[in-house]
Amino acid sequence: MEHLSKKNLVLISLMLFSLFFGAGNLIFPPFLGQAAGENTWTAMLGFFVTAVGFPVLGVIAVVRSGGLNKLSKRVNSVFSVIFTILIYLSIGPCLGIPRAGSLPFEMAVAPFLPKGLISDTLALFLYTLVFFSIAYWLCLTPSKLVNRMGKVLTPILLMLITGIFVASLFKPLGGYGKATAEYATTPFVKGFLDGYLTMDTIAALNFGIVISSALVQKGVKDKKDIVSNSIKAGVIAGFLLMVIYSMIAHLGATSGGRFGQTENGAQTLTNVTLYIFGKQGAVLLASIFSLACLTTCVGLITSCSQYFALVFPKVKYKTFVRIITISSMVLANMGLTKILAVSVPVLDAIYPVAIVLIILSMVDPLFQGKSVVYRSTIGFTGVVSILSVLSDIGLKIGVVEGLLNKLPLYTQGLGWILPAILGFILGIFLKLIKGDMEKQAARVGDIQ
């Protein structure tokens, strides 16, 4: 049995950080800081729960259970098939990867293109062609991801972001402003919900397989060692995420007084980098966005391809890499606005179920892993999540709408919490009843 060296643990931790840290992770914290102002750190505590805590726990849960399909089978086989495929498709070629491919262009490249030189449509195509070509090349040899991402791409990304933060200390933007909107009344809850938008809790259910493979390739074969090293890598990656989030949230909070409110975090970072570095800041920002999105895309393409290669063993891993890369590039050229219009309802429906599944896997020993507890808790959570999304997109049902509005925290987007708790309690109750019935049947059998 080989133990993982400290050097390889750090490299795998850096790789996991880079898998999580995409463009969404760049734009939400500074926007949160700008809007939350004096309440930035209260909001960031909520953000840390859903954008750091649950993603790390998600990786650990998948590694401990031996894969997302095995974890979701604790509910039942039908749920496992539907949920696993939905997760891989939504976070992968149908949503997550195209979003990561188009976002850096629209946020950090398109605004600085000379007008009249080239059409936005052609520019987006050329950018995504280069972007996805590099991603494709990196994904062809997953055994080299740890070295390429851990040794090269992630350190460069960390240095660029840290450089902006350090420079802001020598050229301060200003003080924290007043909190606005929900950040003024319920900053923690608002930050908690903002963490959804990073998509990292869902992505974590994909990345577990990448981390397991990386550990095996480094000589770690024993399951207990794989789990323990996954926990260590998750903690280190989570710490790095919190540090970087804190830096860019601070940048956003201090920018509010100088530049006022912007439409999104990309504009916030653009204002900050241009103020500090001048026109050269545009190149710096484009590099940061492109690197962040590239590493995330590589992780998503790799994990999705590995999963589908397991499900369809007759099709090679490299074939799936090719299919997912090309389809993602095509969808990326639809534009960010259309992609984001689809992403929010999908995230609202999936995220609560993913969170509850991760929590159940962490407390699994408390109820001996009985499927009735999983089914009851996930069932209650899923029904409320789906109904809430249908209501948000305009498909309202009178009676159902009235019941949903009576749920605690429903207006804050957390109406699924009470049903999840009730589902868990019901599951425990059904488990106890089933246990008593089995004991009675055993006694009758002994008497006979």
N, C-alpha and C positions, 0 to 999 in steps of 0.2 A: 504493500500500500504506500503510495506517495503522498506526501503532504504538500500543500500549496505554499510556495515561498511568499514572503512579504511583498517582493517585487511584483509577482504575478497577481497577488491579491489587489494591489494598488492598480495595476493595469486593468483588471477586470472591473474594478470599482469605477475607474474612469470611463471605461466602455459603457457601463450601465448608466452612468450620469449622462453621457452623450446620447444614448438611446432615448432617454427621457427628454432631454433638453432640446426642444425644437423651437420654431419661430413663435408658436403660441405661448411658450414659456417665457419668451422675451417680451411679448407685447402686453400680457395681462398684468404682471406686477407693476410696471411703471404707470400704467393707466390707473390701476388700483391706488397707487401712492398719490397720484395727481388728484384723483377724485376724493380720496379719503382724508387727505391732508393731515390734520392733527390726530385723526383716528387711524392713521396708517398701520400702526403696529397691532392694534386690536383686530383690524381687518386681516392683517397678515397671519395672525394666529389661526384664524379660520381657514385661510388659504393654505397654510402649511398642513392642515389636517387632510384635505382632499387632494392637494397637489404634491405632497411629500409623503405623509404618513401612510395613506391607503395604497399609493403606488408601490412603496417598499414592501408593505405587507402582502400586496398582490403577487409580487415576484416570489416571496417566501412561500406563500400558499400554493402556488403552482408547482414550485420545486418540491415541496414536501409531499404533495399529492401525486407527483409523477406526471404532471401535464394538465392542461385546462380541461381536456375531455374527461379525465378521471375525476377531477375535482367536481365538475358539473354533473357527473353521473351519480353523485351522492343525492341529487334531487330525483332524477330518473333518466332513463336512456333517451326518451323523446326530447326532454328539456336539454340534455347534453348535446345532442345533434344540432338542434335549432340554435341554442345559445352560443355554442362554440363557433359555428359557421357564421352567425350574425356578428359575433365579436371580431373574427378574423377579416370578414368582408368590410365591416364598417370602419375599423381602425386601419385597414389595409387598402386594397385597390379601389374601393368604392367611395372612400371619404378621407381617411387619415393621410395616405400617401399623396393623393392629388392636392390636398390642402397644403401639405408641407412643400410640394413642388411649386405651387403658384404663389404662395404667400410671400416668400422673399422677393420675388420679382415685383409684385404689385406694391409691396410696402417699402422696399429699399432700392429698387432699380428703376422702375417706371417713372417715378417722380423726377428723376434726374436725367432722363434721356433728352437730348436736344430735340426740340419740336421740329417736325417736318423731315427729320433725317430718316425715320423709319416708322412704319405703323406699329401701334401697340400690339396688334394681333401677331404680326410677323416677329416682333421683338420677343413676345412671350414664347412663341414657338421655338425660336433660336435658343433662348435661355433654357427652356425646359429640355430641349434636345441635348444640350451640353450637360445640364444638371443630371438628367436621368441616365445619360451615357456613363458618367462617372459613378453614379450609384450602382448601375448594372455591373460595371467592372469590379467594384468593391465587393459586391454580393456573390460573385462567381466563386470566390474562395473564402467561405466563412471561417475557415481555420486561421486565417490571417487577420480577422477583424480585431482581435484583442490588441495585436501589435500596431496595426494601422490606426485604430481609433484611440487606444489607450496611450500610445507613445507619441502620436503625431497630431491628429485632428483635435482631440479634446484639450491637450495642453495649449494649443494655439488659440482655441476658442476661449478658454479660461483667461489667458493672458490679455486678449483683446478686450474682454468685458471688464477685467480688473483694471486695465489701463484707463478706460473711460472713468471708472469710479475714482481712481487715484487722482486723475487730472482734475476732476470736479472739486476735489478738496483744495487744490491750489487756485482754482477759478470757480468759487462758489456761485451757485445759481440764486440762492435765497433761502428763506425760511419756509416752514410748512404752512399751508393755507388752511382755510376752513373746510370742514368736511361737507360734502354735497350728497343729495338724494338719500338712498338707503344707507350710505356710509355714515351719515349723521345720526341715524336712528338705530340701525341694527348692523353695525360694522362687522361683527364677528360672523353673523349669518351670511351677509353679503360676500365676505371674503371666502367663506366656506363654499358658496355656490360658484364663485369665480373660479375656484379650483377645478370644477367640472370641465371648464372650457379647455384646460390643458390636455384633456383626454388621457392623462397618464395612468389613471387607475385602470382604465380599459386596456391601455397599451401594456401595462404591467402583466396582464393575463397572457399577452403574446410573448413578452420578453423573457418570461420564465424559462422557456425552452432554449432561448439563445444563451442565457447564463449557464444553464445545465450543460449544454454542449461545450461551451468555452471551458468550464471546469474539467470536464472529461478529457478534452484535448490537452489540458495542462497536467494530466496524469492523476486527477482525483477520480477514483472509481467508486469508493464506498458511498452508499446513499447518505449515511449520517454526516460524512465529511462534505458531501455536496451541499446538504442542507445548511450545515454550520457555516461553510464558506459563503454561501448565498446570503445568509443573514449578515455576515460581516461586510460583504460587498454592498448590500443594500443599505446598511447603516452609514457607511462611508459616502456612498453616492447621495443618500438623503441629506447628509450634513453639507455636502458641497452644494446641493440644490438650494438649501436654506440660506447658505452664505451668499450665493449669486442672486437669489430672489431678493434678499435683503438689500443688496447693493443697488439693484435696478429699481426697487420700490422706493428707496431713498432718493434716487435720481428723479423719479417721477414726482415725489412729494415736494422736493425743493424746486421743481420746474413750474409748479402750479402758479406761484406768485409772480414769476417773471413772464411766462408765456400765456397764462390763462388755460382754460379747458380746451383740449383737443378732441378729435373724434375717436382716436384709438391710440394704443400704446406705441405703435410704430411712429406716429407723428410726434409723440412725446420724445421718444429716443432720437428722432431726427433733429428736433429743436435743440436737444441737449448736446448732441455731437457737433452740430454746426456751430453752436455757441462756443464750445470749448476748442474745437479744432479748425473751424472755418470750413471751406469747401472740401478739404481733405477728409472731413468727417463723413461725407457721403460714401466715399470708398470704404472707410472703416466699417460703417454701418452695413453696407451691402455684403462685406466679407463676413461679418458676424452672423447676419441672417442666413446667408447661404451655407455657412459651415454648420450652424445649428440645425437647419432643415435637412442638410445632406446626411448627417449622422443619424437623425431620426428616421429618415427614409430608408437608409441602409438597414437599420434594425428591423423596421416593419416589413420590408421586402424579404429579408432573410427569414424572419420568424414565420411569416405567412407561407413562404415557399417550403420551409421545412415541415410545416403542419400539413399542407396539402400533399406533399410528397409521401407522408406517412399514410394519409387517407387513401391516396391513389398511387400505390407503389409501382404501378406499371409506367407512370410518368416520372421522368427524372427531375431532380431538384432544379437543375439549370434550366429546364424547360419552363418550370413554374416561375423562376426568376425572370425569364424573358417575357412570359405572358403578363405577369403582374407589372413589370416595369413599363411595357408598351401601353397597356390599358390605363395605367395611372397617368402616363404622360398625356394620353388623349383626353382624359377627364380633366387634367390640370389646365388644359387649354380652353376649358369652358369658362374659366374665370373664377376668381375667389368669391365674388358675391353670391353666385349660384351655389357654390360648394358650401359656404357658410349657412345659406338659407336652409339647406338640408341637414346640416350637422347639428344644429341646436336641438330640434325635436328628437333626433335619434339619440343624442347624448342624454337628454332628459329622461328618455324611456329606459335606456340601458344602464346608466350610471348607478341609480339606486340598487338595482338587482346585483350589479357587480360588487358594490360596497357591502351589501348584506351577505353575499356569498363568501367574500373574503373574511368578514367578521365571524361567520359561522365556522369557517375552516379553522380559525384561530382558537375558538372555544369548543371545538369538536369533542375533546375528551369529556367535557361536562355532561354531554348527553349521549356518550358512547357512539357518536357518529350515526345515530339512527336517522334513516332517510325521511321518516315522517316529520321530523323537526325541520329538516331542509325543505321539504315540500310545502309545509304549512307556511313557513316564514317567507320563502321565495314567492309562493303563490299570492299571499296578501300584498307583498311589496310590488310584485309585477303588475297586478290588476290596477292598483292605485296609480302606478307610474304611467301605464298605458292610457288610462282614463284621463289623467292630468294632461298628457301630451295631446290627446284628441281634443280636449277642451281648449288648449292653448292655440291649436291650429284652426279653431272655429267649429269643430264638430261637437257641439254642446248637446247634452241630453238633460232635459229639465230636472228630473228627479235626481239623477246622478250628480248633476252640477251642484244642487242644493246640499247633498251629502258631502261632497268634496269640500265645499266651502266651510263646513263645520269642523273639518279636521284641524287640529292644532298645527300651526306653522304652514298651513297650505298656501297662504298668500305669499309666504317667503320662499316657496318652492321646496319645502321639506315636509309636505303632507304625508309622505310615505313612511315617516319614522314611527308614528303610533301604530299603523297597521302592521309594520314589521315586528314591533314588540308584541302586539296581540297575536300575530301568527306564531311567534316563537313560544309564547306561553301556551297557546293551543297545542302546538306540536309536542311540548313537554308533557302536557296533560294526556294527550293521546298515546304518547310513549309509555306513560305510567299505567294507563288502562290496559294497553296491549301487553305490558309486562305481567300485570296481575292475571290477565286471562291465560297467558302462557303458563304461569305457575300453577293455576288451578287445573289446567288441562294435564300438566305433568303429574299432579297429585292424583287425579282420577286414573291416569294410566298406571301409576304405581299400585293403587288399590286393586285395579283389575288384574 
